[in-house]
Amino acid sequence: MHLPESRPVWPMIKQRFEVFDESLGLVMLLLLAVGLITLYSASMGLPGIFQNQMRNIAVAFVVMWVAANIPPQTLMRFAVPVYSVGIVLLIAVALVGTVNHGGRRWLNLGVANFQPSEIMKIAMPLMLAWFFQKREGLIRWQEFAVAGLLLAVPVGLIAKQPDLGTALLVLAAGFYVIFLAGLSWKLLVGLICAAGASLPVVWHMLHGYQRDRIMTFIDPSSDPLGKGFHIIQSMIAIGSGGITGKGWMQGTQAHLEFIPERTTDFIFAVYSEEFGLIGNIVLMVLYLLLIGRGLVIAANAPTFFSRLLAGAITLIFFTYAFINMGMVSGILPVVGVPLAFMSYGGTSLMTLGLGAGILMSIQRNRKLVQS
């Protein structure tokens, strides 16, 4: 009896791990390494933070590997179900979500709390890329109106929790897809004017603490020992780093606990104090390389869907870095956005890993689709 020849195991394993894009993976590893070095210093006196982040990174890499092995054609089939599940979970949060720090943002799963709004950072561009792919060549203003409605529903639900930072990221993720799909500049200018005209209404819809953050952004010195204390201390930390920084684990603002949320949203202030302007330039170069590689992947993507998705995910990485650095340095209001691949946190890191895995999948399947 003739038995079929068994395939060698090692080539099969090797093929599965060849999904990683070397350039993108290398920049991510460098950012994670810089983040771990900074987090080790920032978490002095906070036991378990560094070890937990190592675990978070391991989980994020597993998520990235799984996503990188899923072809873009399969991702298209997941678009509507994932978006629909995300909306249902956001409604569940509004009804039975766990309240923490004044916001209803979490679902208690028994073994852990889960933040459904994180899903929408990827589900939103996935859904809109699928929507425009189905209408490629026939995109009119009506399609943009439907896309705007698809975007407005989750953004509204997330903003109501309230979670302004995540709502802005989801809004940005969806807007990037709409813009890359061919939104005309005339319509864009009209939307900007409409948004400007609606600011008085939006102002009254904001929660009290959100209005306080905006007023503190305009003039932190108006309440230097109260609402403006944190941002003032953050700017002091950045400025005191000088050109070369105070040195690793030598930052006084962080270790004397003047910097708030120093392991999460304000980790950039810790990094700036210890590594100075030179360190900031290195960090910005790494982010530029990450964004540049993502845009190259988007430009070379073979389908409309994959181009829109890759472009939006790449620009989400840019949004993370721009908003976080801006709010920590005082040029943007504080909205609670972590620094990509550096801030402590499992959920956001898994979302970033998922996005990077999708980029790698698009790059890996580029030649396969074209041939």
Secondary structure, DSSP 8 states (H G I E B T S, - for coil): --------HHHHHHHHHTTS-HHHHHHHHHHHHHHHHHHHHHTTT-TTHHHHHHHHHHHHHHHHHHHHTS-HHHHHHHHHHHHHHHHHHHHHHHHH-EEETTEEEEEE-SSSEE-THHHHHHHHHHHHHHHHHHTTT---HHHHHHHHHHHHHHHHHHHTTT-HHHHHHHHHHHHHHHHHTT--HHHHHHHHHHHHHTHHHHHHHS-HHHHHHHHHHH-GGGSTTTTTHHHHHHHHHHHHTTTT-S-TT--HHHHTT-STTTTTTTHHHHHHHHHHHHHHHHHHHHHHHHHHHHHHHHHH-SSHHHHHHHHHHHHHHHHHHHHHHHHHTTSS-------TTTSS-HHHHHHHHHHHHHHHHHHHTHHHHH-
